[in-house]
Amino acid sequence: MAFPLVDGVPLFGTRFSKTVLTAVGLAPGADAGKNKLTYMEDTYLSQSHVGTHIDGMGHIGVLDCYYNQIPMGKYITQNYMKKLGLQNIKTFATRGVLIDAVKVFQAANKLKSNPACKSPCLDAGTVITEADLQAGLKMYNVTLREGDAVFINTGWNDLFKQYPAQNALYNSGEPGISKSAATWLASQKVIAVGADTWAVEVYPMEDTNEAFPVHQILIPNNGIHIIENVRTDLIAAAAARNNRSTFFLSMTVPKAVGTTGTFVNIEAIQ
């Protein structure tokens, strides 16, 4: 359920990502030993919140108040955070639940797809409400349980797959959940919320005077991880094929000490 890490994919804001082959052992005379060993190495220069990635507890706060009411200003250096780093996250091994917002909006005859999408998608600025989430669960007769990881399919990642041609459009906005939907998900005691978008929440915001309020509801207020740019289209196709929207989720997080987020590889097993 993760996109490959490759140059040219959409990057939010000023984020960057670049791969450089830095050691090429095929140069004349570069082989080693009588066995003529050669080798390759590369350097991956990237910010952590690119591609399919997880937002850690140190990513978002309300002023200087972060998860568990930690005043993060006391615990940061130029290089890393002394609290809430990703080294504290264990492997995710839990039930994953897909909510196919595309099917929900199609069933309600309210889908307005962006013409740049090659498959049906919710357009940027489309608000996914608590009622929409519940309708998506009802489609597959699923009730959320404590510890679930919820993934929302909006179809928006169709534009991600068209990189770099649609990068600007992909980053210009997105469909996503509302504040009330985020609050409801938190009340269900889920451990993570992911989507096929770059922020999970609707953009432009419901209140244009706010900045990413769903991130605040989920991360510092409730300790729920956000997972962005997920290949939900793959599990949505499997759900439609098998008439089953639940799956076993396996996701490992590199123990990158003191970091706020990182690339993840997600496996969905049905």
N, C-alpha and C positions, 0 to 999 in steps of 0.2 A: 504493500500500500504506500510505498515511498517512491518519489521521483528520483531518477538517477542524478547524481551530482555532476553537472556538466556546465561548461562556460556558455553563457548566452541566455540562461533561463531568467524569468522575471525576478527582479530584486526590488524590494520596497525601499522607497526613499533613496538615501545615499549609500545603502549597503553595497558591498562588493564581494566578488568571488572570482578567483582566477587559479587555474592549475598551470604549473610550469614544470617541464621536465628538466631537472637541475643537475642530474648526474647521468651522463651517457657513456657507458663503458665500451662503446663500439668504436670510439675514436682510434686512429692508428696508434698502436703501442700501448693502449689503455688496458689490455688484458693482463691478468695476473696469474703467475705461476706457470709451471710447465703444462698444466691442464688447460691453459688459455681461458680462465674464468672471466666472463664479462658480466656487467650488471647495469641496472637502471634504478634511479631514484627520482622522486618528484617532490615538489613543494606545493602545498595547497594553501593559498592565501585567501582567507575568507572570514567575514563576520559570521557569527554563530547562528543568527536568525535568518537563514536563507534555505531555500529548498524545503523539503519535508523536515520539520524541526519541532522541538518541544520548548515551550516557555517554562522556565523554572520559577521557583518562588521569589527569586531575587530580580526578576525582570520588571515587575510592575509594583508601584506603591501609590499611596495617597499622601502627597508631600513626602515627608521622611518616615512615614509609617508603612512598613512592609508586613508580609505575612507574620502572624503571631505577634503583632505589634512591635516588631523589631525596628528601632531607629537606625536605619541602614547607614546613615552618614557616619556613624561611629565605627563601622565595620568594613570600610572599603579602603583599598590602597590603589595605587595607579595600575596595578596588575590584576587584582582579583578581589572578590568579596570574602570576608572572614566568616560569614554566616550565609546560609541558604544556598550554598553552591551545589552544583549538580552531583557532586560526589556522594551526596546524601540520598540520592534516588536509587531505589532497587529496581530490578527487572520487573516490568509489567507482565503479569500472567493472570489474566482475568477475562471475564465475559465482555466482548465487544458487542455493541448494539448499533446497527445502522438505522438512521431515519432518512428516508428518501424524500427530500422536500420537493424534488421535481415531480414525483408521482403524486404527492399530496396536492400540489398546485394544479397539476393536470386533472386530477379527479374533481377538484373544486371549480374547474373551468376558469382559473384565474392566472394561468401561466402566461407571462409576457417574456418571451425569450429574446435575448440579444441576437440580432441578425448575424453577428460575427461568429457565434457559436455554431459548430457543425452538427451538434446534437442538442436536444432541448436543454435549456439552462434558465435559471432565474436570472433576471437582469440586475445590474448594480442598483443598490438602493432598495431592493425588495426586502421587506421585513418578514422574518420568520418568527411567528408568535408561539406562545405556549400552546395555544389550541392547534397550531400546525404541527408541532412536535407530537402532541398527543394523538392527532389524526394519523401521523406516520407510524407511531407505535401500534395503533389499532389495526392498521393495514395488515400487519403480520402477527397480530394477537400477542403482543409483547408488553409486559409490565416491567418498568425499570426496577432494579434492585440495588441495594447499597454495594458499592464497589465496582459498578459497571463503568465502562468507558464508552461514551456516546460519540458517534461519528455522523455528521450531517452531509448528505449529498445534495449539492445545489446545481451541479453541472458546470459551474464557473471554471473548473479546471480544464475544460475543453480549450480555453484560451491559453492556459499554461502550456498545454501540449503543442500549441502552435508557435512556440517561441522560435525566434525572437520577433516574429511578425506582429504578434498581438500583445507584446509586453506592456506597452503604454496603456492599452485598453484594460488589460488584466489588473494593472496597478491603480487605475483611475478610480475604481470603486469596487463594490462587491455586494452580493446578497448576504444576509447573515441574520443571526438571532438578535432579538430585542433584549432590552434590559430585563423585562418581566420574564422572558423565556429563560434567560440566564439564572435569574433568581429561582425559578421553578426547578431547573436542573439541579441547582445547588441543594434545594430542599429534598431532592431524591437521593442525595448523598453519593453522587457519581464521583469518580476519581479523576476523570479527564473528559474534556470536550474537544473534539477535532472536527475539521471540515476541509473541503477542497478549495479553500480560499486562503488569502494571506493574513487574515485577522480573525476569522470565525464570526465576528460580529458585523452587523450591517454598516455599510459605508456608502454615501455620507450617513452620519449619525442621525438618529431620530431627533435629537436636540443638537443642532449644529454648534451650540456653544459648549458642548462637552467634547472631551477627547477620550475615545476608547473606554467608555464606562463599563462595558461587559468584561473587559480585561480586569478591571478593578473588582467587580463583583465576584468573578471566579477565582482570581489568583490571591490577592492579599486578604480579601474578606472571607473566603471560604477554602483556601488551600487546594483549589482544583486546577490541575495543569491544563494548558491549552496546547493543542497540536495542530499545526498549520500546514497548508499545501499537501494534503493527504490525497492519495489516489482512491477516493471513495467511489469513483466510477467502477472500479473493479469489483468491489464488494457489493455494490448496487446491482451489477449485472448478475453476480452469483445469487444474490437474494431473490431477484426476479426469476431466475432459472430454477432455484430450489425451493421457492416459496418459504424462505427462512432468512430472517434479517439478523440473527444472532450468530456469533462465531467466537472461537477462542483467539484471544489477542495475545501475541507475544511481542514485546518491544523492549530492547535493551538500550540503556542510556550510558554513553561513555562517562567514566568517572573523572570528568574534567574539573579539577579542584577550583572552587571559587567562581565558576562561570554561571551566566544567566540563562543560557539556552544552548542547544546543540542539535546537529543533524541526528536523525534517528532512522532506524530501519524497522518497519512494522510488518509483521506477518499475521494474516487473518486466515484461520484454519476452520473449515466447516466440516 
